[in-house]
Amino acid sequence: MSYHHFKQHLKDHLKQVNEDAIPLVVTFKNPDDNVVVMSKRDFDATEETMYLLSNPELMARIRRGDAQITAGKAKRQIYQTYNQGAIDQLSVQLKQESWQSCE
């Protein structure tokens, strides 16, 4: 979407980004100036994901916990987050015992 169009309909586009959870690419004449507009909620989730993925120790614990779930040694609880009536994301939370047994 061009910057000009984005600017003309700023309020509508910002509302759409928050409601749909779909980032918006705003383009300029120089492609190096293009930007992505996303909701704060999605930005925070992306930052958290990047943190988790960049932490080898934590990822190893998650993998061990997942292996315990697969082996039937731990229980999985799934929580659903809804955005406008649709499933936005699923997150997996392990019981405290399974985290402690991974250490």
C-alpha positions as CSV (number, residue, x, y, z in Angstrom):
1,M,0.0,0.0,0.0
2,S,1.4,3.4,-0.9
3,Y,2.3,5.9,1.8
4,H,-0.1,8.4,0.2
5,H,-3.1,5.9,0.5
6,F,-2.0,4.9,4.0
7,K,-1.8,8.5,5.1
8,Q,-5.3,9.4,3.7
9,H,-6.9,6.5,5.5
10,L,-4.7,6.3,8.6
11,K,-7.4,5.7,11.2
12,D,-9.1,2.9,9.1
13,H,-5.8,1.1,8.4
14,L,-4.7,1.2,12.0
15,K,-8.0,-0.1,13.1
16,Q,-7.8,-2.9,10.5
17,V,-4.3,-3.9,11.6
18,N,-5.4,-4.2,15.2
19,E,-8.6,-6.1,14.4
20,D,-7.3,-8.5,11.7
21,A,-3.8,-9.0,13.2
22,I,-2.4,-8.8,9.7
23,P,0.7,-6.5,9.3
24,L,0.5,-3.8,6.6
25,V,3.4,-2.9,4.3
26,V,3.6,0.8,3.5
27,T,5.6,1.5,0.4
28,F,7.6,4.5,-0.7
29,K,9.3,5.4,-3.9
30,N,12.6,4.1,-2.5
31,P,12.0,0.5,-1.5
32,D,14.6,0.8,1.3
33,D,12.2,3.2,3.0
34,N,9.3,0.8,3.1
35,V,7.8,0.0,6.6
36,V,5.6,-2.6,8.2
37,V,2.8,-1.5,10.5
38,M,1.6,-4.0,13.0
39,S,-0.4,-4.0,16.2
40,K,1.5,-3.6,19.5
41,R,0.1,-7.0,20.6
42,D,1.6,-8.7,17.6
43,F,4.9,-6.8,17.9
44,D,5.2,-8.0,21.5
45,A,4.4,-11.6,20.5
46,T,7.0,-11.4,17.8
47,E,9.6,-10.0,20.2
48,E,8.8,-12.8,22.7
49,T,9.1,-15.4,20.0
50,M,12.5,-14.0,18.9
51,Y,13.7,-14.0,22.5
52,L,12.6,-17.7,23.0
53,L,14.2,-18.8,19.7
54,S,17.5,-17.0,20.4
55,N,17.9,-18.6,23.8
56,P,19.5,-22.0,23.3
57,E,19.1,-23.0,26.9
58,L,15.4,-22.3,27.0
59,M,14.8,-23.9,23.7
60,A,16.6,-27.1,25.0
61,R,14.3,-27.1,28.0
62,I,11.2,-26.7,25.7
63,R,12.4,-29.6,23.5
64,R,12.9,-31.8,26.6
65,G,9.5,-30.9,27.8
66,D,8.0,-31.6,24.5
67,A,9.7,-35.0,24.5
68,Q,8.2,-35.7,27.9
69,I,4.8,-34.9,26.6
70,T,5.3,-37.2,23.6
71,A,6.5,-40.0,25.9
72,G,3.4,-39.5,28.1
73,K,5.4,-38.3,31.1
74,A,3.8,-34.8,31.2
75,K,0.4,-33.3,30.3
76,R,-0.2,-30.6,27.7
77,Q,-2.6,-27.8,28.3
78,I,-3.7,-25.8,25.2
79,Y,-5.1,-22.3,25.5
80,Q,-6.8,-20.6,22.6
81,T,-6.6,-16.8,21.9
82,Y,-9.5,-15.5,19.8
83,N,-9.3,-12.4,17.6
84,Q,-12.7,-11.5,16.0
85,G,-14.0,-15.0,16.6
86,A,-11.1,-16.8,14.9
87,I,-8.3,-18.6,16.5
88,D,-5.4,-16.2,16.6
89,Q,-2.8,-18.5,18.1
90,L,-2.3,-21.6,20.2
91,S,0.1,-21.7,23.1
92,V,1.4,-24.7,24.9
93,Q,2.0,-24.5,28.6
94,L,3.7,-27.3,30.5
95,K,2.8,-28.1,34.1
96,Q,5.3,-26.9,36.6
97,E,6.4,-30.4,37.4
98,S,7.5,-31.1,33.8
99,W,9.6,-27.9,33.7
100,Q,11.3,-28.8,37.0
101,S,12.1,-32.3,35.8
102,C,13.8,-30.9,32.7
103,E,16.4,-29.2,34.8
